[in-house]
């Protein structure tokens, strides 16, 4: 048996690469049987008596803009992304809504980017619906859709591209503070940049729903065992959720932090998407100090898939330790 | 809007828990629409021109046995598991085979625990097949099954419970050294404990396949762009794989380490499953020194799902940084 050496490992890898490269694309046969079609990411696990399905909605990878992190240099932002092994000079932001089956109710927490209504994504995002199908979940059977906040990547899946309701039989629950902020014309008229785009999308996505949605306040159950927690800053009425079943619980942190490798590590960095950056940073410290002290299981909409872990203090910030999930129990 | 305080967060969580606990199980309505049936874990992403599907086969969670880590105290092992937030005194080991669609060939790397032939799991493991179905992959269309080594959680899915071939049309490629070791009656007669169980399973699983399997050596392509790398210790003929497409590559490390939170952090710890513990530890250092220096993308059969990340040096060991995968590109 040959000895493993560094030279050898890379020699064989290079040779394999060269062999592949030698065959011009038009000579390569079509895929034997593409395992495409049926979803890109589904992860299902038990939490107490509940079942949770984490749905990949896709991800966006893009060159880091100048003011992606408003209060630090672009170089520092690029360095942080590189430390998380992202493509050079780029950042990857994944999106992942959650389905909770409480036994009594089928509940969706946020909806993903949707198919076209929010952003023409060419399939890069908007995959949550296909992944629901792959998981055998019928959107018509969802009882409650709970919205954490009104950004397009969370409400974009409320309607189909033709304007019909994506969850036709569900009660739609929205934070009362979000509704008030995003439907206020004077707020809309003052907005620019990222926020202006969000106001336009909210108008499109929630048009005609004023009498249909249920507005909820923090500290109330929005579904059996699911309690809203006020975590403002990212948006004025941004909500997280405590999901509790028996002795088990999970903190669904929504967008308290965007991608952990940048903004959980550096909770005082102001991501361009935060509406009130100082309040958002204060919320991060409060939530993660608690989560770390209590060793809470935390799920995040922009966490690396399947989006669940524990938060630990690390230097001036925090780090995420992904869970060793057993899909059968927790 | 109420202020978020620690007292409040836990008060609401506790209240929600209490409310759920109040309803006796027989009064709880049946699940509205269980999102069960269709798989527990599927993750699909592009790698160059290839497509990779990571299949969750399930996980086992069990009390840490006395000699789980042969050369350290049980207390230290329990401490390491606790640091990874595993259930108290227990360890969770997940299993995850991989499908590679090269465009030319549909390739399975390892097969999971299978349904009953290797271990009566009651569904705790053996989920890979259901997840293949959820991903729209027909086992009959798999062209090549590459086996990394002969442990039951890797070869257990070669046959169905009734003894028929699970991948009826696939060429089955096995490491020549593994075949020689595990089919040698004198080795079998000397084995006890974990290894004795493996010899018995190999007999059952590979019975009648002597003329059907293709034995392969290290440093050869086992499928287009997939090169075997000799990484012995865990078993005598244990193989890893370099999967290369264009300028992209991934190191499929098989069982060079078992769960990273224990044995990547502590590469010199001897997990009970390693056949030659010293050789296994030496292989770990070689492979991870390379992977860290080259910032290679590494996939592991027992890594936290979806099983892919980068390895960094950390103290006397290493740590795994999960990738920020974009399912659309890498």
Interface residues (C-beta under 8 A of the other chain):
Chain A: X1 X2 X4 X6 X8 X9 X10 X12 X13 X15 X16 X17 X19 X20 X21 X28 X29 X30 X31 X32 X33 X34 X35 X36 X37 X38 X39 X40 X41 X42 X43 X44 X45 X48 X49 X51 X53 X56 X58 X59 X60 X61 X84 X85 X86 X92 X94 X99 X101 X103 X104 X105 X106 X123 X124 X127 X134 X135 X136 X137 X138 X141 X143 X177 X217 X218 X219 X221 X224 X225 X226 X227 X229 X230 X231 X232 X237 X242 X244 X245 X246 X247 X249 X259 X261 X283 X286 X287 X290 X294 X295 X297 X304 X305 X306 X310 X321 X322 X323 X324 X325 X326 X327 X328 X329
Chain B: X1 X2 X4 X6 X8 X9 X10 X12 X13 X15 X16 X17 X19 X20 X21 X28 X29 X30 X31 X32 X33 X34 X35 X36 X37 X38 X39 X40 X41 X42 X43 X44 X45 X49 X51 X53 X56 X58 X59 X60 X61 X84 X85 X86 X92 X94 X99 X101 X103 X104 X105 X106 X123 X124 X127 X134 X135 X136 X137 X138 X141 X143 X177 X217 X218 X219 X221 X224 X225 X226 X227 X229 X230 X231 X232 X242 X244 X245 X246 X247 X249 X259 X261 X283 X286 X287 X290 X294 X295 X297 X304 X305 X306 X310 X321 X322 X323 X324 X325 X326 X327 X328 X329
